[in-house]
Amino acid sequence: MPSIILTRSPEDNARIAPLFESRGFEVYSAPMIELRPIPKDACGVRQVRRLAGGEPVLLTSAYATELWLDLRETDFHEHAPAGYYVVGETSAELLREGDPDAPIITVAGSGEELLRDERIAAVERILYPCSTERRDTLVEGLRARGVEVIDLPLYSPALPFESRALLPQILTSAPGPLVIAFFSPSAVHHFFILSPNIPGNTIFAAIGATTAAALRERGIEHVVQPDHPSAEALAEAAREAMRDER
């Protein structure tokens, strides 16, 4: 039986594991990312609140969406956004439940898809609750289109301490052939910080173009990537790649 290592948080890995198990993989969880909220004072919430008011909001991760919805009930309860530009259906569902009065203008599958949306070209200014390691390509693309982006970093991705010992154990014990699946550039960065002893013929898989680029920057020439950035599409792409190896 082929093995696959999932590198998201323990909760996310448990949630998506059945997608890979149903395709014949033995699943191992080796979290390479832990999302840590930043205290409000360090976020610059007060300063951003003085600058912001009424513009649309950009959300590109479910965790940022959850933290933003908390702010909508507190610091930004009087700052209803003109609408939401969203990457990912999970964030859209959270917004429909948590801020139903604000319209969702568009839901894109990736940052690249969002940049191709004509509706974003009409925006003059947008508030971006994000990670401290947010994707520069998306922000640069927006600014190139004349959009003023107000960053509001709400959390920071970190390498879970326990994974420093866990990853070598899994790499040693997981039966081959092996796939390692990545879901963010931050997870790729943390993985290679550990200088892992990677078995030969390991297949690297990335959920989207930005994560795939992060792998290639570290010398991984062949990266499996689905046509659409979703966990289910990645599971199917990993299965197809494993068939090709056989």
N, C-alpha and C positions, 0 to 999 in steps of 0.2 A: 504494500500500500504506500503511495506517495505521501510525503509530509509537507505541511505548509506552516510557516511561522507568521503569525499576525502581529503587527507592531503598534496597534492602536492602544488605547487605554484598556484596562481589564474589563470594564463594563462594555465598551464597544466591541472588543474581541469576542466576548461571550455572546453578544447580540448577533453578530454576523457569522459566528462559527458554523451554524447549521447550513449556511449557503455553500460552504466549502466541504463540509462533511457529506452533504447530499451528492457531491460530485466526486466522492471517493477519496478525499484527503483525510489523513490524520492531522488534526489541528493542534498546534502549540501556540500558547499566548506568551509573547515576550514584549511587554509594553516598552516602547521607546520614547514615549511622550506622556508627560503629566502636566495638566493645565492648572496653573496656579494663579488665582485672581490677585490683582494688584490693589492695595489699599486706595481708597478714593483720593486721598490727598496726593498720592504719588501719580495717580492717573491724570491729574490736572482737570478734574471734573468741573471745578468752579470756574476756571478760566475758559474752558470750552463752552460752558453754559452761558457765559457772557457773550461769546462770539456767535453761538448757534441760536436758532429760533425760526422754525417753520420750514427749513430746507428738507429735502428728502434724506433718507438714511440708507446707507449701504451696509449690508450684512453678508459675510461670506463664510461664516462658520456657525454651527449650532450653539457652541459654547458662548461665543460673543453675543448671539441672539438672546440666550438666557440671561446673561449679565446685563444686556441693554434693557430687557423687559423689567428687570429689577430697578434700574434707574428710571424707567418710565413711571414707576409707582412712587419714586422718591424725588431725586434731584431734577428730573426732567418731566415731572407730572404736568407742568404748565407749558411744555414745549412739544406739542403734538407735531410729528413730522408731516410734511406734505405727502409723503408716501414712502414706500420701501422698494429698493432695488436689491434683489436677493440672489445669492448663489446657493443652490441646494434646496430641495423640497422639504427637508427636515426643518430648516429655518423658517420656511414659509408656513409650515403647519404650526410651529410655535407662535408665529406672529398672528395667524388667524385666530388662535385661541387667546393669546395674551394681549393683543392690541387690535381688536377687530374693527375699530372705527377708522384706523389709518389704512388707506388702500395699498395693496401690493401692486406696484406698477408692472414689474416683470420678475419672473423666476428663471434664472439661467442655470445651465448645467455646469458651467465653469466661468472663470474670470474672462477667458478668451471669448467665450460666447457672449458674455455681457458687453464686452467692448464692441461687438458687432451689432448690438441692438441700437437701432436708430433713436430710440427714446432717451438713451443716455446722453446723446449728443446735444439734446435740448437743455440739459441741466447746467446751471451756472455754478452751483455750490452744493456739496454733499458732505454729510457727517458720516464718518467711518469708524464705528466701534470695532476694535480689531485686536490682534495680538501684537506684542512688542516685536515679533518677527513676521509682520505682515508681508504679503507678496509685493515686492517693488514693481513687478511688471504690470500689475493691475493699476496701481496708483499712478505710475508713469504714463500708462496708456490713457487714463482719464485726464491727467494734466495736459497731455499732448492734444487732447480734444477741447482744451480750454476750461475744464472743470476744476474748480477750486476744491481740494480735498482737505477736510478738517479731521485730522487723526484724533482718535480717542482710544489709546491703548488700555485695555481692561484686564488683560491676562498675559502670562508669560509661559511658554512651553519649556519644560525641564525634563531631564533624563531621570526616570525613577531610580532611586538608589538600589532597590532590590534587583533590578534588571542587570546590574553590573555582574552579579554572580549567576543570575538565572540564564542569561543568553549563552554563555559558554557551555553550561550543562545541557541545554537543549540542542545546541549544535553538535555536541558529542553523542547524544543519545537518540536523536530523531533519525528514524530509518530513512534511507534514500529511496528514490530521488527526492530532492528537496526544493521547495519554492519558498522564497522570502517575500512577503507582500508589504508594501509601504503605501501609506495614505497621506503623507505630508512631507515636505522637504525637511522640516524639523526632525522628524523621526529618522530620516536618512542621515542627517548630520549626527544625531546622537548615536546611531548604530555604528558609524565609522569611528567615532570618538573612542569606542571600546576596543578598536583594533581586533575584531573577531577573527578567529581561525575558520574561514569559510570552506566547507567541503567542495571538492572539485565538481563541476557540472551543476552547481547550484543555479537555479533559475531566479532571476530578480523580476519582480512585478511591481508596477506602479499604477495607482488609480487614475492619474491624470498627467498632463504634459509637464506641469511644473515639477512634480515629484520625479517624473522620469528624467528630466533635465538634471535634477540634483544627483541622481544616480550616475548619469553619464559624466558629470563633473568629477566623479570619484573613480573614473576609469571603467565603469560597467558599460560595455559597448552595446550588448543586446539586452533590451528591457522590454518585457511583455507589458502591453498597455491596451486596455479595452477602447472601443470606439466611443463609448460614453462613460463618464466618470461616476460609476456607482459600484458598490460592493458586489452586487450580483453580477454585473458585467465583468468585474475583475475576476470573480470566481470562475466564470465561464471561460475567460481568456486564459486563466491558469490551467484549466483542464485541457483546453486545446493545445497549449504549449507542451503539456506533459505528454499528450498523445503524439505530438510531433517528435518528441525526444525518443519515444519508443520505436 
